[in-house]
Amino acid sequence: MESPEPSFRRRLLMDALTVLAADAQAQVGWLVRHAVMTDEIALDFDHAFRMAEGLAEEGQLARAVLADLREIDVILREMSGGENADRWTREALSTDEGWALVRRLARRVLVAELGKWQACLPEITVIR
């Protein structure tokens, strides 16, 4: 199977980071609008993160941001598991320190790549 264009893969990553970087209230609104659970935020990032190294190799992503992307991945993985279910509620988006740290890192990557972190949250298509 052929890999999607670099610009498409980069956009997927930037969109996932935009949702991670958003204020908790905006994240909750995005979840409600798309009728998805909180873990969708992390799943979207996980899918896009898998392409980050390739994007950096192709010159589509600064190598300097890879460390922050890896840290986001580690934090989200550490938050996973049934014993951490309370960290995946909509309320936790505004109270959990893990989400706050992920938000700061995502903002830093967006500023490095785009010059700003605030943007309209992306639309998604949910297949049910």
C-alpha positions in Angstrom: 0.0 0.0 0.0 1.3 3.4 -1.0 2.0 6.0 1.7 -0.2 9.1 1.7 1.4 12.4 0.5 3.6 14.1 3.1 1.4 17.2 3.2 -1.6 15.0 4.1 0.3 13.2 6.8 1.6 16.5 8.2 -1.9 17.9 8.3 -3.1 14.9 10.2 -0.4 15.4 12.8 -1.1 19.2 13.0 -4.8 18.5 13.4 -4.2 16.0 16.2 -1.9 18.4 17.9 -4.5 21.2 17.5 -7.0 19.2 19.4 -4.4 18.3 22.1 -3.4 21.9 22.5 -6.9 23.3 22.8 -8.3 24.5 26.1 -10.3 21.9 27.9 -13.6 23.6 27.2 -12.9 23.6 23.5 -11.9 19.9 23.6 -15.1 19.0 25.3 -17.1 20.9 22.7 -15.2 19.0 20.0 -16.0 15.7 21.6 -19.7 16.5 21.9 -19.9 17.9 18.4 -18.4 14.7 17.0 -20.1 12.4 19.5 -16.8 10.7 20.4 -15.2 9.7 23.7 -12.2 11.4 25.2 -9.8 8.7 24.1 -10.4 9.8 20.5 -8.1 12.7 21.2 -5.3 10.3 22.1 -6.1 7.9 19.3 -5.9 10.6 16.6 -2.6 11.6 18.0 -1.3 8.0 18.1 -2.2 7.5 14.4 -0.5 10.7 13.4 2.5 10.3 15.7 3.4 7.0 13.9 4.2 9.1 10.8 6.3 11.8 12.6 9.7 10.2 12.1 9.0 9.7 8.4 7.9 13.3 8.1 11.1 14.5 9.8 13.2 12.3 7.4 11.3 13.9 4.5 12.0 17.4 5.8 8.2 18.0 6.4 8.7 18.2 10.2 11.5 19.7 12.3 13.6 17.0 14.0 13.7 19.3 17.1 10.0 18.7 17.8 10.3 14.9 17.8 11.3 14.9 21.5 8.1 16.7 22.5 6.0 14.4 20.3 7.6 11.4 22.0 7.0 12.9 25.4 3.3 13.4 24.5 3.1 9.8 23.4 4.7 8.6 26.7 2.4 10.6 28.8 -0.7 9.4 27.0 0.4 5.8 27.3 1.1 6.2 31.0 -2.4 7.6 31.4 -3.9 4.5 29.7 -5.4 1.4 31.3 -8.4 0.6 33.3 -6.9 1.8 36.5 -6.7 5.3 34.9 -10.3 5.4 33.6 -10.9 8.6 35.7 -8.2 10.4 33.6 -10.3 9.9 30.5 -13.4 11.7 31.5 -14.4 15.0 30.0 -14.0 16.6 33.4 -10.4 15.3 33.6 -9.5 17.3 30.6 -9.6 20.4 32.8 -8.3 18.9 36.1 -5.7 16.2 35.2 -2.1 17.2 35.3 -1.3 14.8 32.5 -3.7 16.5 30.2 -2.2 19.9 31.2 1.3 18.7 30.3 0.2 17.2 27.0 -1.5 20.5 26.2 1.6 22.5 26.9 3.8 20.2 24.8 1.3 20.2 21.9 1.3 24.0 22.0 5.1 24.1 21.9 5.2 21.9 18.9 2.5 23.9 17.0 4.3 27.1 17.7 7.6 25.6 16.5 6.0 24.3 13.3 3.3 26.8 12.5 4.3 29.9 14.5 1.1 29.7 16.6 -0.9 27.1 18.5 -4.4 28.4 18.3 -6.5 27.3 15.4 -10.0 26.1 14.6 -10.4 22.5 15.7 -10.5 20.1 12.8 -13.6 18.4 11.6 -13.6 14.6 11.6 -15.6 11.9 10.0 -16.7 9.2 12.3 -17.6 5.9 10.7 -20.1 3.9 12.8 
